[in-house]
Amino acid sequence: MAKICCIGDRDSIKGFAALGLDIFVCEEDEAADKVLKQAVDNGYAVIYITEYLAALAKKQVDRIDKSPDLCVVPIPSVKANSGIGVKRLSEAVEKAVGSDIIFNKESTK
């Protein structure tokens, strides 16, 4: 079974611990890359990360996304919600089914 964790500020991710997920608290912007790398190195295959930290570690998130064995899922935080999580979900669904069934927009591809 794949290991699952959540990375973010304490207030945004503490509820995930109640669901049984491992959490990595990251309160410092500079540590986003390091904490994400630590999660991957520790064998986590599914990594929920707050949108704010995902944006700070974008290069690493993009690199991880290319791996067929790993999945990074941006989630909203109590600090900020950029909409990146919904955008990525919409793109993934459009890629899988060939059209945007979430927002009902026609594909431009």
MARFIVEX-211987 format. One line per 2 residues: number of its first residue (from 1); for each residue y, z, x of N, C-alpha, C, O. Coordinates in nm, 2 decimals, m for minus. Layout:
% residues N
NUM	Y Z X Y Z X Y Z X Y Z X; ...
***
This chain:
% residues 109
1	m0.12 0.00 0.08 0.00 0.00 0.00 0.12 0.00 0.09 0.13 0.07 0.19; 0.22 m0.08 0.05 0.35 m0.09 0.13 0.43 0.04 0.12 0.44 0.10 0.02
3	0.49 0.07 0.24 0.57 0.19 0.24 0.71 0.15 0.19 0.76 0.04 0.22; 0.77 0.23 0.11 0.90 0.20 0.05 1.00 0.31 0.08 0.97 0.43 0.08
5	1.12 0.27 0.12 1.23 0.37 0.14 1.36 0.33 0.09 1.37 0.22 0.04; 1.46 0.42 0.09 1.59 0.39 0.05 1.69 0.44 0.15 1.67 0.55 0.20
7	1.79 0.36 0.18 1.89 0.39 0.28 2.03 0.39 0.21 2.06 0.30 0.14; 2.11 0.50 0.24 2.24 0.50 0.18 2.30 0.64 0.20 2.25 0.73 0.26
9	2.42 0.65 0.14 2.49 0.78 0.14 2.41 0.88 0.05 2.34 0.84 m0.05; 2.42 1.01 0.08 2.33 1.11 0.01 2.35 1.10 m0.14 2.25 1.10 m0.21
11	2.47 1.09 m0.19 2.49 1.09 m0.34 2.43 0.97 m0.41 2.38 0.98 m0.52; 2.43 0.86 m0.34 2.37 0.74 m0.40 2.22 0.73 m0.40 2.16 0.67 m0.49
13	2.16 0.80 m0.30 2.01 0.78 m0.29 1.93 0.90 m0.32 1.80 0.89 m0.32; 1.99 1.01 m0.35 1.91 1.14 m0.36 1.81 1.13 m0.48 1.71 1.19 m0.48
15	1.85 1.05 m0.58 1.76 1.03 m0.70 1.63 0.96 m0.66 1.53 0.98 m0.73; 1.63 0.88 m0.56 1.51 0.80 m0.52 1.41 0.90 m0.46 1.29 0.87 m0.47
17	1.45 1.00 m0.40 1.36 1.10 m0.35 1.28 1.17 m0.46 1.16 1.19 m0.45; 1.34 1.19 m0.57 1.27 1.24 m0.69 1.17 1.15 m0.74 1.07 1.19 m0.81
19	1.18 1.02 m0.71 1.08 0.92 m0.75 0.97 0.90 m0.65 0.88 0.83 m0.67; 0.98 0.98 m0.54 0.87 0.97 m0.44 0.90 0.88 m0.33 0.81 0.86 m0.24
21	1.02 0.82 m0.32 1.05 0.73 m0.21 1.10 0.81 m0.09 1.17 0.92 m0.11; 1.08 0.76 0.03 1.14 0.83 0.14 1.28 0.78 0.15 1.31 0.67 0.12
23	1.37 0.87 0.19 1.51 0.83 0.20 1.56 0.85 0.34 1.52 0.95 0.41; 1.65 0.77 0.38 1.72 0.78 0.51 1.87 0.79 0.47 1.93 0.69 0.43
25	1.93 0.91 0.49 2.07 0.93 0.46 2.15 0.87 0.58 2.13 0.90 0.70; 2.25 0.79 0.54 2.34 0.72 0.64 2.48 0.74 0.59 2.52 0.66 0.50
27	2.55 0.83 0.65 2.69 0.86 0.61 2.79 0.79 0.70 2.91 0.78 0.66; 2.75 0.74 0.81 2.84 0.68 0.91 2.82 0.53 0.91 2.71 0.48 0.93
29	2.93 0.46 0.89 2.92 0.31 0.89 2.86 0.25 1.01 2.78 0.16 1.00; 2.89 0.31 1.13 2.84 0.25 1.25 2.68 0.27 1.26 2.62 0.20 1.34
31	2.62 0.35 1.19 2.48 0.38 1.20 2.40 0.29 1.11 2.27 0.30 1.11; 2.46 0.21 1.03 2.38 0.12 0.93 2.28 0.04 1.00 2.16 0.04 0.95
33	2.31 m0.03 1.10 2.21 m0.12 1.18 2.10 m0.03 1.23 1.98 m0.07 1.22; 2.14 0.08 1.29 2.04 0.17 1.36 1.94 0.22 1.26 1.82 0.22 1.28
35	1.99 0.27 1.14 1.90 0.33 1.04 1.81 0.22 0.98 1.69 0.25 0.95; 1.86 0.10 0.96 1.78 m0.01 0.90 1.67 m0.05 1.00 1.56 m0.07 0.96
37	1.71 m0.06 1.13 1.61 m0.09 1.23 1.50 0.02 1.24 1.38 m0.01 1.25; 1.54 0.15 1.22 1.45 0.26 1.23 1.35 0.25 1.11 1.23 0.27 1.13
39	1.40 0.21 0.99 1.31 0.19 0.88 1.20 0.08 0.90 1.09 0.10 0.87; 1.25 m0.03 0.95 1.16 m0.14 0.98 1.06 m0.10 1.09 0.94 m0.12 1.08
41	1.10 m0.03 1.20 1.02 0.01 1.30 0.91 0.11 1.26 0.81 0.13 1.31; 0.95 0.19 1.15 0.85 0.29 1.10 0.76 0.23 0.99 0.69 0.31 0.93
43	0.76 0.10 0.98 0.66 0.04 0.89 0.70 0.03 0.74 0.61 0.00 0.66; 0.82 0.04 0.71 0.86 0.03 0.57 0.87 m0.12 0.54 0.94 m0.20 0.61
45	0.80 m0.16 0.43 0.80 m0.30 0.39 0.90 m0.34 0.28 0.95 m0.45 0.28; 0.93 m0.24 0.20 1.04 m0.25 0.10 1.15 m0.15 0.13 1.12 m0.03 0.13
47	1.27 m0.20 0.15 1.38 m0.12 0.18 1.49 m0.14 0.08 1.55 m0.24 0.08; 1.52 m0.03 0.01 1.64 m0.04 m0.08 1.75 0.01 0.01 1.74 0.11 0.08
49	1.87 m0.05 0.00 1.98 m0.01 0.08 2.11 m0.03 0.00 2.12 m0.13 m0.08; 2.20 0.06 0.00 2.32 0.04 m0.07 2.39 m0.08 m0.03 2.39 m0.12 0.08
51	2.46 m0.15 m0.13 2.53 m0.27 m0.11 2.63 m0.26 0.01 2.65 m0.35 0.09; 2.70 m0.14 0.01 2.80 m0.12 0.11 2.74 m0.12 0.25 2.79 m0.19 0.34
53	2.62 m0.06 0.27 2.56 m0.06 0.40 2.49 m0.19 0.43 2.49 m0.23 0.55; 2.44 m0.26 0.33 2.38 m0.39 0.35 2.49 m0.49 0.40 2.46 m0.57 0.49
55	2.61 m0.48 0.35 2.72 m0.56 0.40 2.75 m0.53 0.55 2.78 m0.62 0.62; 2.74 m0.41 0.58 2.77 m0.37 0.72 2.66 m0.42 0.82 2.69 m0.45 0.93
57	2.54 m0.42 0.77 2.43 m0.46 0.85 2.38 m0.60 0.81 2.26 m0.63 0.82; 2.47 m0.69 0.77 2.44 m0.82 0.72 2.35 m0.90 0.81 2.25 m0.97 0.76
59	2.38 m0.91 0.94 2.30 m0.99 1.03 2.16 m0.94 1.03 2.06 m1.02 1.03; 2.14 m0.81 1.04 2.00 m0.76 1.04 1.93 m0.78 0.91 1.81 m0.81 0.90
61	2.00 m0.76 0.79 1.94 m0.79 0.66 1.90 m0.93 0.65 1.79 m0.96 0.60; 1.98 m1.03 0.70 1.95 m1.17 0.69 1.82 m1.20 0.78 1.74 m1.28 0.74
63	1.81 m1.13 0.89 1.70 m1.15 0.98 1.57 m1.10 0.91 1.47 m1.16 0.92; 1.58 m0.98 0.85 1.47 m0.92 0.78 1.42 m1.01 0.67 1.30 m1.02 0.64
65	1.52 m1.06 0.60 1.49 m1.15 0.48 1.40 m1.27 0.52 1.33 m1.32 0.43; 1.40 m1.31 0.64 1.32 m1.43 0.68 1.18 m1.39 0.70 1.09 m1.48 0.72
67	1.15 m1.26 0.71 1.01 m1.21 0.73 0.94 m1.21 0.59 0.99 m1.16 0.50; 0.82 m1.27 0.59 0.74 m1.27 0.46 0.68 m1.13 0.43 0.64 m1.11 0.32
69	0.68 m1.04 0.52 0.62 m0.91 0.50 0.72 m0.80 0.47 0.68 m0.69 0.44; 0.85 m0.83 0.47 0.95 m0.73 0.45 1.05 m0.77 0.34 1.07 m0.89 0.31
71	1.10 m0.68 0.27 1.19 m0.70 0.16 1.31 m0.60 0.16 1.28 m0.48 0.16; 1.43 m0.65 0.16 1.55 m0.56 0.16 1.61 m0.59 0.02 1.65 m0.70 m0.01
73	1.64 m0.48 m0.05 1.69 m0.49 m0.18 1.82 m0.41 m0.19 1.82 m0.29 m0.19; 1.94 m0.48 m0.20 2.07 m0.41 m0.21 2.08 m0.34 m0.34 2.05 m0.40 m0.45
75	2.13 m0.22 m0.34 2.15 m0.14 m0.47 2.29 m0.09 m0.47 2.35 m0.07 m0.37; 2.35 m0.07 m0.59 2.48 m0.02 m0.60 2.49 0.12 m0.55 2.39 0.20 m0.54
77	2.61 0.16 m0.50 2.62 0.30 m0.45 2.73 0.37 m0.54 2.80 0.30 m0.61; 2.75 0.50 m0.52 2.85 0.57 m0.59 2.99 0.54 m0.53 3.09 0.55 m0.59
79	2.99 0.49 m0.40 3.11 0.46 m0.33 3.17 0.32 m0.38 3.29 0.31 m0.40; 3.08 0.22 m0.38 3.13 0.09 m0.41 3.02 0.00 m0.46 2.90 0.02 m0.43
81	3.06 m0.09 m0.55 2.96 m0.19 m0.60 3.02 m0.33 m0.59 3.12 m0.36 m0.66; 2.97 m0.40 m0.49 3.02 m0.54 m0.46 2.96 m0.65 m0.55 3.01 m0.76 m0.55
83	2.85 m0.62 m0.61 2.78 m0.72 m0.69 2.68 m0.80 m0.61 2.62 m0.89 m0.66; 2.67 m0.76 m0.48 2.57 m0.84 m0.39 2.43 m0.83 m0.44 2.35 m0.92 m0.43
85	2.39 m0.71 m0.50 2.26 m0.69 m0.54 2.22 m0.78 m0.66 2.12 m0.85 m0.66; 2.31 m0.79 m0.76 2.29 m0.88 m0.87 2.29 m1.03 m0.83 2.21 m1.11 m0.88
87	2.38 m1.06 m0.73 2.38 m1.20 m0.68 2.25 m1.24 m0.62 2.20 m1.35 m0.64; 2.20 m1.15 m0.53 2.07 m1.18 m0.46 1.96 m1.19 m0.56 1.87 m1.27 m0.54
89	1.96 m1.10 m0.66 1.85 m1.11 m0.76 1.86 m1.24 m0.83 1.76 m1.30 m0.86; 1.98 m1.28 m0.87 1.99 m1.41 m0.94 1.95 m1.52 m0.86 1.88 m1.61 m0.91
91	1.98 m1.52 m0.73 1.94 m1.63 m0.64 1.79 m1.63 m0.62 1.73 m1.74 m0.62; 1.73 m1.52 m0.61 1.58 m1.51 m0.60 1.51 m1.56 m0.72 1.41 m1.64 m0.71
93	1.56 m1.53 m0.84 1.50 m1.58 m0.97 1.52 m1.73 m0.98 1.43 m1.80 m1.02; 1.64 m1.78 m0.94 1.67 m1.92 m0.95 1.57 m2.00 m0.85 1.52 m2.10 m0.89
95	1.55 m1.94 m0.74 1.46 m2.00 m0.64 1.32 m2.01 m0.69 1.25 m2.11 m0.68; 1.28 m1.90 m0.76 1.14 m1.89 m0.81 1.12 m1.98 m0.93 1.01 m2.04 m0.94
97	1.21 m1.99 m1.02 1.18 m2.06 m1.15 1.26 m2.19 m1.16 1.23 m2.27 m1.25; 1.35 m2.21 m1.07 1.42 m2.34 m1.07 1.55 m2.35 m1.15 1.62 m2.45 m1.15
99	1.59 m2.24 m1.22 1.71 m2.23 m1.29 1.76 m2.09 m1.30 1.68 m1.99 m1.29; 1.89 m2.07 m1.33 1.94 m1.94 m1.34 1.92 m1.88 m1.48 2.00 m1.91 m1.58
101	1.81 m1.81 m1.50 1.78 m1.76 m1.63 1.85 m1.62 m1.66 1.85 m1.57 m1.77; 1.91 m1.57 m1.55 1.99 m1.44 m1.57 2.12 m1.46 m1.63 2.16 m1.40 m1.73
103	2.20 m1.56 m1.57 2.34 m1.58 m1.62 2.35 m1.71 m1.70 2.45 m1.75 m1.75; 2.23 m1.78 m1.71 2.22 m1.91 m1.79 2.32 m2.02 m1.74 2.38 m2.09 m1.82
105	2.34 m2.02 m1.61 2.42 m2.13 m1.55 2.32 m2.24 m1.49 2.21 m2.20 m1.45; 2.36 m2.36 m1.50 2.28 m2.47 m1.44 2.28 m2.46 m1.29 2.39 m2.43 m1.23
107	2.17 m2.50 m1.23 2.17 m2.50 m1.08 2.25 m2.61 m1.03 2.26 m2.72 m1.08; 2.32 m2.58 m0.92 2.40 m2.67 m0.85 2.33 m2.74 m0.73 2.38 m2.81 m0.66
109	2.20 m2.70 m0.72 2.12 m2.75 m0.61 2.05 m2.88 m0.64 1.97 m2.93 m0.56
***
